[in-house]
Amino acid sequence: MAKEKIVLAYSGGLDTSVILKWLKETYDAEIIAFTADIGQKDELDGLEAKALATGASKVYIDDLRDEFAKDFIYPMFQAGTLYEGQYLLGTSIARPLIAKRMVDIARAEGATAIAHGATGKGNDQVRFELTAAALAPEIGVIAPWRLEAFREQFPGRAEMIAYAEKHGIPVTASAAKPYSTDRNLLHISFESGMLEDPWFDPSSEENESMYVLSVSPERAPDKAEYVELTFEQGNCTAINGQELSPLEVMETLNELGGKHGIGRVDMVENRFVGMKSRGVYETPGGTILFTAHRKMESLTMDREVMHLRDSLIAKYSQLVYNGFWFAPERLALQALVEESQKNVSGVVRLKLYKGNVIGAGVKSPVSLYNPDIATMEADPSQAYDQGDATGFIRLNALRLKVSSAVNNK
C-alpha cells in the first residue's frame, strides 16, 4: 500500500527542518516539501538539497513573485489597506498565496494533508488553515505546534537543536540573531527575542545590523531624489516613464526606498488570537507605493466614493490580517474597490529624503480638480455661487441649534 503523502510548507529553518523529519517518523508518510519564492532572495539557496537530505521525497520551489505582486499586493494596495494605522500587511498577504499553492500541490500529488510550522500562538496558523478551508476543505491540516506530543518532545529550541544534530540536519540557529525574520517581495519582519521587550530600541545605532532592506534615515543620502509613478486604474504601471510589471515596480521601489531609509515601522499590534505582539517591519517600496496611490486618488476619486472606500479600510485590513483573503466578504469588498479605481489614473511625483516620502506634484487626464472653481479669484466658469452657501450652512446648522436649545434648558 502506498504511503500517505503530506505537503509541508518548508522554509529550511530550524522549525520546519525538524518538523519535516518528525512528520516522516510520526506518520510514516512521504513528505513533499514546498517553498514559495516570493522574494526571499538568497534565503532560498540550497533549500532543495537540504530538504531532500532531511527526508523529503520531493521538493517544490515555485517562483510565485509575479503572481504575488499582481494578484495579491496590487489589489490590496488599491484598497488603501493599512492595519491599525501602521502595518502594510507584508506577512499577512503572503500566506494565502502560499496556502493556495500548497493545496494545488496536494491535489496534484494525491496528498491527504498539508502541514505548516506556524506556532500555536500566532496569526499564520489561522491564515494557512482558513485558506485551505476555503479552497480545499477535503484536505486535512497538520499543525505540529498544536499537538501535545510534539510540544512535549520539543519544549524549547534547545531540544530542537539537539534533535537536528542527532539526525544530521544542518541548522543555523544561534544567539547572534536572537529574533525571527520573514522576508518577501513586500517587506521583511522581525519579531521575538530581544524585540519582545517593547522598551527595546531597534532604531539605535548598535542595532543597525538587524535591518536588511533599508539604511537608517541618518545614513540615507543628504540629497533628495525625485521619482514619478504612473497609475492606470489604481495600479502603478511605470516608474519615471518606464513601463514595468507589478513585480518590477516592487523591486524598483524597494531599492529606491531602502536607499533613502523609507518604510521602517516599529509597532505593538493586536493579533487575531487575542494577544498583543511587537513587530518591526521594513517596507520601503510598499511605503512609496501606498503614499503615491493615495495622492493619485486625491486628484481623481469622487469624494463620496473615497469616503465610502475609506470607511471599509479597517474591515478590509482585518480580513487580510486575520486570514480571510478568500472569504466571500473580502471578494465582495474587492469588487467595490475595483469600481472605485476606474479613474485613478495619472502621474504622481514624489521626493524621497531621509525616511520621508514627500508629495511633489500630481496630474491626471481625468482630474476632478478644477482650478477655475477652486480659485480664490473670480470664477470665470461661474460654477459656484458663494451666496448658495448661506442656505447650505443654515440647513446644516438647524439640528445643531435645536440641540443647543434643548441642552441649554
Disulfide bonds with the S-S distance in Angstrom:
none
